[in-house]
Amino acid sequence: MLPYLDLKKQNEITEYAWAGLCYTQINLPLFTEMKRFIKYAIEHLEVLHPHTREAFLKWLSFVFIKCVLYWEQKTDWLYPLLILENEENKIKFMQFLCYYVKTLSVKEQQKFWTAWLSVFLRERPKMGEITAREYVMLLRIILYMDEILEKGLCIMSRAFSSVHGKCAGEEMKQLLIEMLHKKESMKAHKEIFANVFFILLQTCHEAVLFEKEVIKIKELLVQYEVEEYVLHLLENEIIRIGIVMGDLQKEL
């Protein structure tokens, strides 16, 4: 099958080979043989049929987890995807990655953090512009792993101070809902959560789809006694995006 994975040839057999590959189990020896084809596919995703491309990105997230946790393989072949200008492919990959991250044990979370995520989070700001959509997806990955949540949020609040563009409303809403599911963590690490929340608010232009979630998080941060100057900064951003909370309404 390997000769038919050469996407440079672009023929019907190659299309069928890739479509079949994305539904095939893989082991380390096979991955070693295929790595050059996988790397080329990552760099030329537009060559794949849209349906095959989505299946490939899902399969790729599984292979990536295997490389980090079990095969102890380098993952530099993935980096072109993580810094591609075509954000849709990167976001789709991260969405699939979330699916697997949610299933990791405590030990696997620790290894995933040490072997890859901690390094990537520190290096990512040096690789180029970070968009709001990518920032949101990275936060979702971190929120799924209680074992490394504090360390991950620390980096996200300090190293990712410059986030560009705006996030899709549904993606932001989903993230805020997941933040609300972490009330105990928010209480324990209130300042870090507040900093991340502030960065998120700065990427918003309106909050029609997630107004309730924004208000609830702000109320929790008040309840957890976040410092006054931080709350004031949050209030300014909340007003800017068109939300008027009850206590603010009275002042107005």
Secondary structure, DSSP 8 states (H G I E B T S, - for coil): -GGGG-TTT--HHHHHHHHHHTTS---HHHHHHHHHHHHHHHHTGGGS-HHHHHHHHHHHHHHHHHIIIII----GGGHHHHT-S-HHHHHHHHHHHHHHHTT--HHHHHHHIIIIIHHHHHHHHHHS--BHHHHHHHHHHHHT-GGGHHHHHHHHHHTT---BS---HHHHHHHHHHHHTTHHHHHHTHHHHHHHHHHHHHT-S--TTTHHHHHHHHHHHHHTT--HHHHHHHHHHHHHTT---HHHHHH-
